[in-house]
């Protein structure tokens, strides 16, 4: 099995997350502040340099006000 960080499905998930952040009207810096994460965290995630775990994904969904199931469906994962 291909590592998920390099898979097309993971790349699609990142596209959906970027779109959700944009739709929420948030900058990467604002999301990092809400997560109390390093300033580069979202940049690395969105570029695919850093892999998200399920807890981080759930936190992003909460911040973007989009249900996790919706994100997964839009990414073609569910």
N, C-alpha and C positions, 0 to 999 in steps of 0.2 A: 504494500500500500504506500502510495506517495505521501510524503509528509504534508500535513494540512496547510502549513505556512506557504507552500508553493503550489497548492492545488488551485484549479479554476474556481472551485466552490468557495474556497477561502477568499480568493481575490474578489469574487462577487459579493461576499459578505462585507468586505471592506468598502466596496463601492456603495452598498446600501447604507452602511453606517455613516460614510461621508455625506451622503445625500440627506440622511436623517439629521445630522448635525447642522447642515446648511438650512434645512427646513425649520429647524428649531431656532435659527438665527443666532447660533453660537459660534464664536471663534474657537480655535484650538486652545488658546490661552485661557479662555473662560471655562472650557470643559476641564482643563487641568486644575484650575483653581477650585472648581466644584468637587473634584476628586481628591484634592490635596496631593496631587502628583507632580512630578518634575515637569518643567515647562515643555520638554521634548516628548513626553509620553504619547500624546495623541498623534503627533507628527510621525513618530516611529510606528505606531499602530497602523495609521492610515497608509503609510508607504509599504507596509508589509515587513518592516525590519524587526518588529516585535510582535510576538504572538499573544493574543488575548486568552485569558482563561474565562471560564463560564461566569464567575463572580464579577469580573471586570465587564464582561459583555452585558450582564444584567444591570450593572450600575450605569453603563452608557445608555441603555434603553430607558432606565428611569429618568436620567437627566434629559434625554431627548423626548421624553413623554410618548414613547412608542412601545407597545407591548413586545416582549421578546418573541412571541409567536409570529407577530407581523414581520419583524426583521428577518426571522428565519424563513418565512414563507416567501418574502420578496427576494431573498437570496437563493431560493430554490433548494433549501436544505431540509425543510420539514416535509 
